[in-house]
Amino acid sequence: RYIGDWSSDVCSSDLGSPGIGTTGYDTVDANGRRMTAEWEVYDWEDGSHARWNLISGPIKGTGEYICVPEGDGTRFTLEAHISPTGWYRLMGPLFGWIGRRQNGRDVERLKELLEEQP
C-alpha cells in the first residue's frame, strides 16, 4: 500500500523495489511545515522485517518494521530510534510524544486497511 493511504501526515512518498539498498523518501506536513526525510533499507526479509536508516532530513536515526505471525493474524511493531536536529531539537520530549501518538493512529489505520482486504 502507498504510505499516504495509512499515514495521515504524508503528502508524498516514493519507494524503490523492496529489499536491501532500497531508498525512498517521505514528505510530511507537520502543522503547516513540510519536512522531507530520506531513508535507506539496510536489512530486509520479505514478510518479516525491514530495518532502515534515515539518511537526510531534519531527523536522524534508525527504525524497523517487524511482522510476527500470531494466531490467525500478524503482530506488527514499529520501532524508531530517532534524534531531531535543528529547530526540531528544541521541542524535546514533546516531539517524541507527538510522534508516538501519530504513529499509533497510523498503525491503527494500516491495520484497518489490511483487514478489510479479501
TIPADREN-395308 format. One record per residue: residue number from 1; z, x, y of N, C-alpha, C, O in turn. Coordinates in Angstrom, 2 decimals, decimal comma. Example, Ala and Ser with C-alpha at 12.3 -4.5 7.8 and 13.67 -1.06 7.14 Angstrom:
REM residues 2
pos 1 n_up 7,80 n_east 13,19 n_north -5,69 ca_up 7,80 ca_east 12,30 ca_north -4,50 c_up 7,80 c_east 13,20 c_north -3,30 o_up 8,46 o_east 14,24 o_north -3,32 $
pos 2 n_up 7,08 n_east 12,85 n_north -2,25 ca_up 7,14 ca_east 13,67 ca_north -1,06 c_up 7,87 c_east 12,90 c_north 0,03 o_up 8,04 o_east 13,41 o_north 1,14 $
***
This chain:
REM residues 118
pos 1 n_up 0,00 n_east 0,84 n_north -1,19 ca_up 0,00 ca_east 0,00 ca_north 0,00 c_up 0,00 c_east 0,88 c_north 1,24 o_up 0,54 o_east 1,99 o_north 1,24 $
pos 2 n_up -0,60 n_east 0,38 n_north 2,29 ca_up -0,59 ca_east 1,04 ca_north 3,59 c_up 0,83 c_east 0,98 c_north 4,15 o_up 1,45 o_east -0,09 o_north 4,13 $
pos 3 n_up 1,34 n_east 2,10 n_north 4,65 ca_up 2,72 ca_east 2,13 ca_north 5,13 c_up 2,97 c_east 1,11 c_north 6,24 o_up 4,09 o_east 0,61 o_north 6,38 $
pos 4 n_up 1,95 n_east 0,80 n_north 7,02 ca_up 2,10 ca_east -0,20 ca_north 8,07 c_up 2,36 c_east -1,59 c_north 7,53 o_up 2,84 o_east -2,46 o_north 8,27 $
pos 5 n_up 2,06 n_east -1,84 n_north 6,26 ca_up 2,36 ca_east -3,13 ca_north 5,64 c_up 3,85 c_east -3,34 c_north 5,45 o_up 4,32 o_east -4,48 o_north 5,45 $
pos 6 n_up 4,60 n_east -2,26 n_north 5,29 ca_up 6,01 ca_east -2,42 ca_north 4,99 c_up 6,95 c_east -1,68 c_north 5,93 o_up 8,15 o_east -1,95 o_north 5,92 $
pos 7 n_up 6,45 n_east -0,78 n_north 6,74 ca_up 7,28 ca_east -0,08 ca_north 7,70 c_up 7,02 c_east -0,65 c_north 9,07 o_up 5,94 o_east -0,46 o_north 9,64 $
pos 8 n_up 7,99 n_east -1,34 n_north 9,61 ca_up 7,78 ca_east -2,16 ca_north 10,80 c_up 7,43 c_east -1,38 c_north 12,06 o_up 6,77 o_east -1,94 o_north 12,94 $
pos 9 n_up 7,84 n_east -0,14 n_north 12,19 ca_up 7,57 ca_east 0,60 ca_north 13,42 c_up 6,30 c_east 1,45 c_north 13,37 o_up 5,91 o_east 2,03 o_north 14,38 $
pos 10 n_up 5,65 n_east 1,54 n_north 12,20 ca_up 4,47 ca_east 2,40 ca_north 12,07 c_up 3,26 c_east 1,71 c_north 12,68 o_up 2,91 o_east 0,60 o_north 12,28 $
pos 11 n_up 2,62 n_east 2,38 n_north 13,66 ca_up 1,41 ca_east 1,84 ca_north 14,30 c_up 0,16 c_east 2,36 c_north 13,62 o_up -0,84 o_east 1,65 o_north 13,53 $
pos 12 n_up 0,22 n_east 3,61 n_north 13,13 ca_up -0,92 ca_east 4,18 ca_north 12,42 c_up -0,40 c_east 5,22 c_north 11,43 o_up 0,67 o_east 5,80 o_north 11,61 $
pos 13 n_up -1,19 n_east 5,44 n_north 10,40 ca_up -0,79 ca_east 6,36 ca_north 9,35 c_up -2,03 c_east 6,79 c_north 8,60 o_up -3,03 o_east 6,08 o_north 8,56 $
pos 14 n_up -1,97 n_east 7,98 n_north 8,00 ca_up -3,07 ca_east 8,45 ca_north 7,19 c_up -2,49 c_east 9,30 c_north 6,08 o_up -1,48 o_east 9,98 o_north 6,26 $
pos 15 n_up -3,14 n_east 9,27 n_north 4,93 ca_up -2,69 ca_east 9,99 ca_north 3,75 c_up -3,90 c_east 10,47 c_north 2,98 o_up -4,84 o_east 9,70 o_north 2,75 $
pos 16 n_up -3,88 n_east 11,73 n_north 2,58 ca_up -4,93 ca_east 12,23 ca_north 1,70 c_up -4,70 c_east 11,67 c_north 0,31 o_up -3,89 o_east 10,75 o_north 0,14 $
pos 17 n_up -5,39 n_east 12,18 n_north -0,69 ca_up -5,18 ca_east 11,71 ca_north -2,05 c_up -3,80 c_east 12,15 c_north -2,51 o_up -3,33 o_east 13,22 o_north -2,13 $
pos 18 n_up -3,12 n_east 11,33 n_north -3,33 ca_up -1,77 ca_east 11,66 ca_north -3,77 c_up -1,72 c_east 12,99 c_north -4,53 o_up -2,66 o_east 13,35 o_north -5,23 $
pos 19 n_up -0,62 n_east 13,69 n_north -4,38 ca_up -0,42 ca_east 14,92 ca_north -5,12 c_up 0,11 c_east 16,04 c_north -4,26 o_up 0,23 o_east 15,90 o_north -3,04 $
pos 20 n_up 0,42 n_east 17,14 n_north -4,89 ca_up 0,95 ca_east 18,31 ca_north -4,19 c_up -0,09 c_east 18,82 c_north -3,21 o_up -1,27 o_east 18,92 o_north -3,53 $
pos 21 n_up 0,37 n_east 19,14 n_north -2,01 ca_up -0,53 ca_east 19,64 ca_north -0,97 c_up -1,08 c_east 18,56 c_north -0,07 o_up -1,69 o_east 18,86 o_north 0,95 $
pos 22 n_up -0,87 n_east 17,30 n_north -0,43 ca_up -1,33 ca_east 16,20 ca_north 0,41 c_up -0,64 c_east 16,26 c_north 1,76 o_up 0,56 o_east 16,50 o_north 1,85 $
pos 23 n_up -1,40 n_east 16,06 n_north 2,82 ca_up -0,83 ca_east 15,97 ca_north 4,15 c_up -1,14 c_east 14,60 c_north 4,72 o_up -2,06 o_east 13,91 o_north 4,28 $
pos 24 n_up -0,37 n_east 14,22 n_north 5,68 ca_up -0,58 ca_east 12,94 ca_north 6,32 c_up 0,22 c_east 12,87 c_north 7,60 o_up 0,90 o_east 13,83 o_north 7,98 $
pos 25 n_up 0,15 n_east 11,75 n_north 8,25 ca_up 0,93 ca_east 11,55 ca_north 9,47 c_up 1,31 c_east 10,09 c_north 9,57 o_up 0,68 o_east 9,22 o_north 8,98 $
pos 26 n_up 2,35 n_east 9,84 n_north 10,33 ca_up 2,76 ca_east 8,50 ca_north 10,72 c_up 3,01 c_east 8,52 c_north 12,21 o_up 3,63 o_east 9,45 o_north 12,73 $
pos 27 n_up 2,54 n_east 7,50 n_north 12,90 ca_up 2,86 ca_east 7,32 ca_north 14,32 c_up 3,69 c_east 6,06 c_north 14,42 o_up 3,28 o_east 5,00 o_north 13,96 $
pos 28 n_up 4,85 n_east 6,19 n_north 15,02 ca_up 5,73 ca_east 5,04 ca_north 15,16 c_up 5,91 c_east 4,72 c_north 16,63 o_up 5,78 o_east 5,59 o_north 17,50 $
pos 29 n_up 6,20 n_east 3,48 n_north 16,89 ca_up 6,52 ca_east 3,03 ca_north 18,23 c_up 8,01 c_east 2,73 c_north 18,23 o_up 8,44 o_east 1,66 o_north 17,80 $
pos 30 n_up 8,79 n_east 3,67 n_north 18,72 ca_up 10,24 ca_east 3,53 ca_north 18,75 c_up 10,67 c_east 3,13 c_north 20,15 o_up 10,77 o_east 3,97 o_north 21,04 $
pos 31 n_up 10,91 n_east 1,84 n_north 20,33 ca_up 11,36 ca_east 1,32 ca_north 21,63 c_up 10,42 c_east 1,70 c_north 22,77 o_up 10,86 o_east 2,14 o_north 23,83 $
pos 32 n_up 9,12 n_east 1,53 n_north 22,53 ca_up 8,14 ca_east 1,79 ca_north 23,56 c_up 7,71 c_east 3,24 c_north 23,67 o_up 6,85 o_east 3,57 o_north 24,50 $
pos 33 n_up 8,27 n_east 4,11 n_north 22,87 ca_up 7,90 ca_east 5,53 ca_north 22,90 c_up 7,21 c_east 5,88 c_north 21,60 o_up 7,78 o_east 5,72 o_north 20,52 $
pos 34 n_up 5,97 n_east 6,34 n_north 21,69 ca_up 5,22 ca_east 6,71 ca_north 20,48 c_up 5,58 c_east 8,11 c_north 20,04 o_up 5,71 o_east 9,03 o_north 20,84 $
pos 35 n_up 5,72 n_east 8,25 n_north 18,72 ca_up 6,10 ca_east 9,52 ca_north 18,13 c_up 5,25 c_east 9,72 c_north 16,88 o_up 5,17 o_east 8,83 o_north 16,03 $
pos 36 n_up 4,62 n_east 10,89 n_north 16,76 ca_up 3,82 ca_east 11,20 ca_north 15,58 c_up 4,47 c_east 12,36 c_north 14,83 o_up 4,84 o_east 13,37 o_north 15,42 $
pos 37 n_up 4,59 n_east 12,18 n_north 13,54 ca_up 5,14 ca_east 13,24 ca_north 12,68 c_up 4,14 c_east 13,49 c_north 11,55 o_up 3,64 o_east 12,56 o_north 10,92 $
pos 38 n_up 3,85 n_east 14,76 n_north 11,30 ca_up 3,00 ca_east 15,14 ca_north 10,18 c_up 3,88 c_east 15,65 c_north 9,05 o_up 4,94 o_east 16,24 o_north 9,28 $
pos 39 n_up 3,42 n_east 15,41 n_north 7,82 ca_up 4,20 ca_east 15,81 ca_north 6,66 c_up 3,28 c_east 16,34 c_north 5,58 o_up 2,07 o_east 16,08 o_north 5,58 $
pos 40 n_up 3,87 n_east 17,09 n_north 4,65 ca_up 3,12 ca_east 17,65 ca_north 3,52 c_up 3,94 c_east 17,46 c_north 2,25 o_up 5,14 o_east 17,74 o_north 2,22 $
pos 41 n_up 3,28 n_east 16,99 n_north 1,19 ca_up 3,92 ca_east 16,80 ca_north -0,11 c_up 3,98 c_east 18,15 c_north -0,82 o_up 2,95 o_east 18,81 o_north -0,99 $
pos 42 n_up 5,18 n_east 18,56 n_north -1,23 ca_up 5,31 ca_east 19,84 ca_north -1,95 c_up 5,70 c_east 19,66 c_north -3,42 o_up 5,67 o_east 20,63 o_north -4,18 $
pos 43 n_up 6,06 n_east 18,46 n_north -3,82 ca_up 6,38 ca_east 18,19 ca_north -5,23 c_up 6,02 c_east 16,74 c_north -5,51 o_up 6,40 o_east 15,85 o_north -4,74 $
pos 44 n_up 5,29 n_east 16,49 n_north -6,59 ca_up 4,77 ca_east 15,15 ca_north -6,88 c_up 4,71 c_east 14,93 c_north -8,37 o_up 4,25 o_east 15,79 o_north -9,12 $
pos 45 n_up 5,17 n_east 13,78 n_north -8,80 ca_up 4,95 ca_east 13,33 ca_north -10,16 c_up 4,65 c_east 11,84 c_north -10,07 o_up 5,50 o_east 11,05 o_north -9,66 $
pos 46 n_up 3,44 n_east 11,46 n_north -10,45 ca_up 2,97 ca_east 10,09 ca_north -10,31 c_up 3,96 c_east 9,11 c_north -10,96 o_up 4,34 o_east 9,28 o_north -12,11 $
pos 47 n_up 4,36 n_east 8,11 n_north -10,20 ca_up 5,27 ca_east 7,09 ca_north -10,70 c_up 6,73 c_east 7,52 c_north -10,76 o_up 7,59 o_east 6,73 o_north -11,16 $
pos 48 n_up 7,03 n_east 8,75 n_north -10,37 ca_up 8,39 ca_east 9,27 ca_north -10,46 c_up 8,97 c_east 9,67 c_north -9,11 o_up 10,00 o_east 9,16 o_north -8,69 $
pos 49 n_up 8,29 n_east 10,58 n_north -8,42 ca_up 8,83 ca_east 11,05 ca_north -7,14 c_up 7,75 c_east 11,74 c_north -6,29 o_up 6,72 o_east 12,20 o_north -6,79 $
pos 50 n_up 8,04 n_east 11,79 n_north -5,03 ca_up 7,26 ca_east 12,57 ca_north -4,06 c_up 8,25 c_east 13,22 c_north -3,13 o_up 9,09 o_east 12,55 o_north -2,53 $
pos 51 n_up 8,16 n_east 14,53 n_north -2,99 ca_up 9,03 ca_east 15,28 ca_north -2,07 c_up 8,15 c_east 15,85 c_north -0,97 o_up 7,06 o_east 16,35 o_north -1,23 $
pos 52 n_up 8,64 n_east 15,79 n_north 0,27 ca_up 7,82 ca_east 16,17 ca_north 1,40 c_up 8,62 c_east 16,93 c_north 2,46 o_up 9,84 o_east 16,81 o_north 2,56 $
pos 53 n_up 7,89 n_east 17,72 n_north 3,23 ca_up 8,42 ca_east 18,42 ca_north 4,40 c_up 7,76 c_east 17,84 c_north 5,63 o_up 6,56 o_east 17,57 o_north 5,62 $
pos 54 n_up 8,52 n_east 17,65 n_north 6,69 ca_up 7,93 ca_east 17,33 ca_north 7,98 c_up 7,43 c_east 18,64 c_north 8,57 o_up 8,20 o_east 19,60 o_north 8,69 $
pos 55 n_up 6,16 n_east 18,69 n_north 8,93 ca_up 5,57 ca_east 19,96 ca_north 9,38 c_up 5,28 c_east 20,00 c_north 10,88 o_up 5,01 o_east 21,07 o_north 11,42 $
pos 56 n_up 5,31 n_east 18,85 n_north 11,55 ca_up 5,19 ca_east 18,84 ca_north 13,00 c_up 5,73 c_east 17,52 c_north 13,53 o_up 5,81 o_east 16,53 o_north 12,80 $
pos 57 n_up 6,08 n_east 17,54 n_north 14,79 ca_up 6,62 ca_east 16,35 ca_north 15,42 c_up 8,04 c_east 16,59 c_north 15,90 o_up 8,57 o_east 17,69 o_north 15,74 $
pos 58 n_up 8,66 n_east 15,59 n_north 16,50 ca_up 9,97 ca_east 15,75 ca_north 17,11 c_up 11,13 c_east 15,74 c_north 16,11 o_up 12,29 o_east 15,88 o_north 16,50 $
pos 59 n_up 10,84 n_east 15,57 n_north 14,84 ca_up 11,87 ca_east 15,56 ca_north 13,81 c_up 11,49 c_east 16,57 c_north 12,75 o_up 10,35 o_east 16,58 o_north 12,29 $
pos 60 n_up 12,40 n_east 17,41 n_north 12,36 ca_up 12,17 ca_east 18,41 ca_north 11,32 c_up 13,01 c_east 18,04 c_north 10,10 o_up 14,09 o_east 17,45 o_north 10,24 $
pos 61 n_up 12,53 n_east 18,39 n_north 8,91 ca_up 13,34 ca_east 18,16 ca_north 7,73 c_up 12,51 c_east 17,92 c_north 6,49 o_up 11,31 o_east 18,17 o_north 6,45 $
pos 62 n_up 13,20 n_east 17,43 n_north 5,46 ca_up 12,59 ca_east 17,14 ca_north 4,17 c_up 13,04 c_east 15,77 c_north 3,70 o_up 13,97 o_east 15,18 o_north 4,25 $
pos 63 n_up 12,36 n_east 15,28 n_north 2,70 ca_up 12,76 ca_east 14,00 ca_north 2,12 c_up 12,06 c_east 13,77 c_north 0,80 o_up 11,21 o_east 14,56 o_north 0,38 $
pos 64 n_up 12,44 n_east 12,68 n_north 0,16 ca_up 11,78 ca_east 12,33 ca_north -1,09 c_up 11,90 c_east 10,85 c_north -1,36 o_up 12,84 o_east 10,18 o_north -0,94 $
pos 65 n_up 10,89 n_east 10,36 n_north -2,07 ca_up 10,88 ca_east 9,02 ca_north -2,61 c_up 11,07 c_east 9,17 c_north -4,12 o_up 10,35 o_east 9,95 o_north -4,75 $
pos 66 n_up 12,01 n_east 8,45 n_north -4,68 ca_up 12,32 ca_east 8,57 ca_north -6,10 c_up 12,23 c_east 7,19 c_north -6,74 o_up 12,80 o_east 6,23 o_north -6,23 $
pos 67 n_up 11,51 n_east 7,08 n_north -7,87 ca_up 11,40 ca_east 5,83 ca_north -8,63 c_up 11,94 c_east 6,07 c_north -10,04 o_up 11,50 o_east 6,99 o_north -10,73 $
pos 68 n_up 12,89 n_east 5,25 n_north -10,45 ca_up 13,51 ca_east 5,39 ca_north -11,77 c_up 13,45 c_east 4,03 c_north -12,47 o_up 13,96 o_east 3,05 o_north -11,92 $
pos 69 n_up 12,85 n_east 3,95 n_north -13,68 ca_up 12,85 ca_east 2,68 ca_north -14,41 c_up 14,29 c_east 2,20 c_north -14,64 o_up 15,17 o_east 2,98 o_north -15,00 $
pos 70 n_up 14,49 n_east 0,92 n_north -14,42 ca_up 15,83 ca_east 0,35 ca_north -14,59 c_up 15,68 c_east -1,10 c_north -15,05 o_up 15,26 o_east -1,96 o_north -14,28 $
pos 71 n_up 16,04 n_east -1,36 n_north -16,31 ca_up 15,87 ca_east -2,71 ca_north -16,85 c_up 14,42 c_east -3,12 c_north -16,81 o_up 13,55 o_east -2,40 o_north -17,28 $
pos 72 n_up 14,16 n_east -4,30 n_north -16,22 ca_up 12,79 ca_east -4,80 ca_north -16,09 c_up 12,12 c_east -4,35 c_north -14,79 o_up 11,01 o_east -4,77 o_north -14,48 $
pos 73 n_up 12,81 n_east -3,51 n_north -14,02 ca_up 12,27 ca_east -3,12 ca_north -12,72 c_up 12,33 c_east -1,62 c_north -12,50 o_up 12,34 o_east -0,83 o_north -13,44 $
pos 74 n_up 12,36 n_east -1,27 n_north -11,25 ca_up 12,39 ca_east 0,12 ca_north -10,84 c_up 13,38 c_east 0,27 c_north -9,70 o_up 13,39 o_east -0,52 o_north -8,76 $
pos 75 n_up 14,22 n_east 1,29 n_north -9,79 ca_up 15,13 ca_east 1,61 ca_north -8,69 c_up 14,40 c_east 2,60 c_north -7,79 o_up 13,93 o_east 3,64 o_north -8,25 $
pos 76 n_up 14,30 n_east 2,27 n_north -6,51 ca_up 13,61 ca_east 3,09 ca_north -5,53 c_up 14,65 c_east 3,68 c_north -4,58 o_up 15,51 o_east 2,96 o_north -4,06 $
pos 77 n_up 14,58 n_east 4,98 n_north -4,37 ca_up 15,51 ca_east 5,65 ca_north -3,47 c_up 14,71 c_east 6,49 c_north -2,48 o_up 13,77 o_east 7,19 o_north -2,85 $
pos 78 n_up 15,09 n_east 6,41 n_north -1,23 ca_up 14,55 ca_east 7,28 ca_north -0,19 c_up 15,68 c_east 8,20 c_north 0,24 o_up 16,74 o_east 7,74 o_north 0,64 $
pos 79 n_up 15,44 n_east 9,50 n_north 0,16 ca_up 16,39 ca_east 10,47 ca_north 0,67 c_up 15,69 c_east 11,23 c_north 1,79 o_up 14,55 o_east 11,65 o_north 1,64 $
pos 80 n_up 16,39 n_east 11,41 n_north 2,90 ca_up 15,83 ca_east 12,16 ca_north 4,01 c_up 16,92 c_east 13,06 c_north 4,58 o_up 18,05 o_east 12,63 o_north 4,82 $
pos 81 n_up 16,56 n_east 14,30 n_north 4,80 ca_up 17,46 ca_east 15,29 ca_north 5,38 c_up 16,74 c_east 15,81 c_north 6,62 o_up 15,94 o_east 16,74 o_north 6,55 $
pos 82 n_up 17,03 n_east 15,18 n_north 7,74 ca_up 16,25 ca_east 15,47 ca_north 8,94 c_up 17,15 c_east 15,89 c_north 10,10 o_up 18,35 o_east 15,59 o_north 10,14 $
pos 83 n_up 16,54 n_east 16,58 n_north 11,04 ca_up 17,21 ca_east 17,00 ca_north 12,26 c_up 16,28 c_east 16,69 c_north 13,43 o_up 15,16 o_east 17,21 o_north 13,50 $
pos 84 n_up 16,73 n_east 15,84 n_north 14,33 ca_up 15,91 ca_east 15,57 ca_north 15,51 c_up 15,86 c_east 16,79 c_north 16,42 o_up 16,80 o_east 17,59 o_north 16,46 $
pos 85 n_up 14,76 n_east 16,93 n_north 17,14 ca_up 14,61 ca_east 18,02 ca_north 18,09 c_up 14,35 c_east 17,43 c_north 19,47 o_up 14,17 o_east 16,22 o_north 19,61 $
pos 86 n_up 14,35 n_east 18,27 n_north 20,48 ca_up 14,06 ca_east 17,81 ca_north 21,84 c_up 15,06 c_east 16,75 c_north 22,30 o_up 16,24 o_east 16,81 o_north 21,97 $
pos 87 n_up 14,56 n_east 15,78 n_north 23,05 ca_up 15,45 ca_east 14,75 ca_north 23,59 c_up 16,04 c_east 13,87 c_north 22,50 o_up 17,08 o_east 13,25 o_north 22,72 $
pos 88 n_up 15,40 n_east 13,79 n_north 21,33 ca_up 15,94 ca_east 13,01 ca_north 20,22 c_up 17,30 c_east 13,56 c_north 19,78 o_up 18,17 o_east 12,81 o_north 19,33 $
pos 89 n_up 17,48 n_east 14,88 n_north 19,92 ca_up 18,75 ca_east 15,51 ca_north 19,52 c_up 19,90 c_east 14,97 c_north 20,37 o_up 21,04 o_east 14,92 o_north 19,89 $
pos 90 n_up 19,63 n_east 14,58 n_north 21,59 ca_up 20,68 ca_east 14,06 ca_north 22,47 c_up 21,28 c_east 12,75 c_north 21,96 o_up 22,41 o_east 12,41 o_north 22,30 $
pos 91 n_up 20,52 n_east 12,04 n_north 21,14 ca_up 21,01 ca_east 10,76 ca_north 20,62 c_up 22,01 c_east 10,94 c_north 19,48 o_up 22,71 o_east 9,99 o_north 19,12 $
pos 92 n_up 22,09 n_east 12,15 n_north 18,91 ca_up 23,08 ca_east 12,49 ca_north 17,91 c_up 23,25 c_east 11,46 c_north 16,81 o_up 22,28 o_east 11,04 o_north 16,20 $
pos 93 n_up 24,50 n_east 11,04 n_north 16,56 ca_up 24,80 ca_east 10,12 ca_north 15,46 c_up 24,09 c_east 8,77 c_north 15,59 o_up 23,80 o_east 8,13 o_north 14,58 $
pos 94 n_up 23,82 n_east 8,35 n_north 16,80 ca_up 23,12 ca_east 7,07 ca_north 17,00 c_up 21,74 c_east 7,12 c_north 16,35 o_up 21,29 o_east 6,13 o_north 15,77 $
pos 95 n_up 21,07 n_east 8,26 n_north 16,43 ca_up 19,76 ca_east 8,43 ca_north 15,83 c_up 19,82 c_east 8,19 c_north 14,32 o_up 18,97 o_east 7,50 o_north 13,77 $
pos 96 n_up 20,82 n_east 8,77 n_north 13,66 ca_up 20,98 ca_east 8,59 ca_north 12,21 c_up 21,25 c_east 7,14 c_north 11,85 o_up 20,69 o_east 6,64 o_north 10,88 $
pos 97 n_up 22,09 n_east 6,48 n_north 12,60 ca_up 22,43 ca_east 5,08 ca_north 12,34 c_up 21,19 c_east 4,19 c_north 12,48 o_up 20,94 o_east 3,34 o_north 11,63 $
pos 98 n_up 20,43 n_east 4,40 n_north 13,53 ca_up 19,20 ca_east 3,62 ca_north 13,75 c_up 18,22 c_east 3,86 c_north 12,61 o_up 17,63 o_east 2,92 o_north 12,08 $
pos 99 n_up 18,04 n_east 5,13 n_north 12,23 ca_up 17,12 ca_east 5,47 ca_north 11,15 c_up 17,50 c_east 4,84 c_north 9,82 o_up 16,64 o_east 4,30 o_north 9,12 $
pos 100 n_up 18,78 n_east 4,89 n_north 9,46 ca_up 19,24 ca_east 4,28 ca_north 8,20 c_up 19,04 c_east 2,77 c_north 8,21 o_up 18,62 o_east 2,20 o_north 7,20 $
pos 101 n_up 19,34 n_east 2,14 n_north 9,31 ca_up 19,16 ca_east 0,68 ca_north 9,42 c_up 17,69 c_east 0,31 c_north 9,29 o_up 17,34 o_east -0,63 o_north 8,58 $
pos 102 n_up 16,82 n_east 1,04 n_north 9,99 ca_up 15,38 ca_east 0,77 ca_north 9,94 c_up 14,84 c_east 1,01 c_north 8,53 o_up 14,06 o_east 0,20 o_north 8,02 $
pos 103 n_up 15,23 n_east 2,12 n_north 7,90 ca_up 14,76 ca_east 2,41 ca_north 6,55 c_up 15,22 c_east 1,33 c_north 5,57 o_up 14,46 o_east 0,97 o_north 4,66 $
pos 104 n_up 16,42 n_east 0,82 n_north 5,73 ca_up 16,91 ca_east -0,26 ca_north 4,86 c_up 16,02 c_east -1,49 c_north 4,96 o_up 15,67 o_east -2,10 o_north 3,95 $
pos 105 n_up 15,66 n_east -1,87 n_north 6,19 ca_up 14,77 ca_east -3,03 ca_north 6,38 c_up 13,39 c_east -2,76 c_north 5,79 o_up 12,80 o_east -3,64 o_north 5,16 $
pos 106 n_up 12,88 n_east -1,55 n_north 6,00 ca_up 11,55 ca_east -1,22 ca_north 5,49 c_up 11,50 c_east -1,24 c_north 3,97 o_up 10,55 o_east -1,75 o_north 3,38 $
pos 107 n_up 12,52 n_east -0,67 n_north 3,33 ca_up 12,55 ca_east -0,64 ca_north 1,87 c_up 12,67 c_east -2,06 c_north 1,32 o_up 12,07 o_east -2,38 o_north 0,29 $
pos 108 n_up 13,44 n_east -2,91 n_north 1,97 ca_up 13,55 ca_east -4,31 ca_north 1,52 c_up 12,19 c_east -5,00 c_north 1,63 o_up 11,82 o_east -5,78 o_north 0,74 $
pos 109 n_up 11,44 n_east -4,74 n_north 2,70 ca_up 10,10 ca_east -5,32 ca_north 2,87 c_up 9,16 c_east -4,80 c_north 1,79 o_up 8,37 o_east -5,57 o_north 1,24 $
pos 110 n_up 9,21 n_east -3,50 n_north 1,48 ca_up 8,38 ca_east -2,93 ca_north 0,43 c_up 8,70 c_east -3,60 c_north -0,91 o_up 7,79 o_east -3,91 o_north -1,68 $
pos 111 n_up 9,96 n_east -3,81 n_north -1,21 ca_up 10,39 ca_east -4,46 ca_north -2,43 c_up 9,77 c_east -5,86 c_north -2,53 o_up 9,24 o_east -6,24 o_north -3,57 $
pos 112 n_up 9,85 n_east -6,62 n_north -1,44 ca_up 9,27 ca_east -7,96 ca_north -1,43 c_up 7,78 c_east -7,93 c_north -1,71 o_up 7,28 o_east -8,71 o_north -2,52 $
pos 113 n_up 7,07 n_east -7,02 n_north -1,05 ca_up 5,63 ca_east -6,93 ca_north -1,26 c_up 5,26 c_east -6,55 c_north -2,69 o_up 4,34 o_east -7,12 o_north -3,26 $
pos 114 n_up 5,98 n_east -5,61 n_north -3,27 ca_up 5,68 ca_east -5,17 ca_north -4,62 c_up 6,01 c_east -6,24 c_north -5,65 o_up 5,29 o_east -6,39 o_north -6,64 $
pos 115 n_up 7,08 n_east -6,99 n_north -5,44 ca_up 7,48 ca_east -8,02 ca_north -6,40 c_up 6,59 c_east -9,26 c_north -6,33 o_up 6,54 o_east -10,02 o_north -7,30 $
pos 116 n_up 5,90 n_east -9,48 n_north -5,23 ca_up 5,03 ca_east -10,66 ca_north -5,16 c_up 3,66 c_east -10,42 c_north -5,77 o_up 2,89 o_east -11,37 o_north -5,96 $
pos 117 n_up 3,33 n_east -9,16 n_north -6,08 ca_up 2,03 ca_east -8,88 ca_north -6,72 c_up 2,07 c_east -9,31 c_north -8,17 o_up 3,11 o_east -9,23 o_north -8,82 $
pos 118 n_up 0,89 n_east -9,80 n_north -8,70 ca_up 0,86 ca_east -10,27 ca_north -10,09 c_up 1,06 c_east -9,15 c_north -11,09 o_up 1,05 o_east -9,39 o_north -12,30 $
***
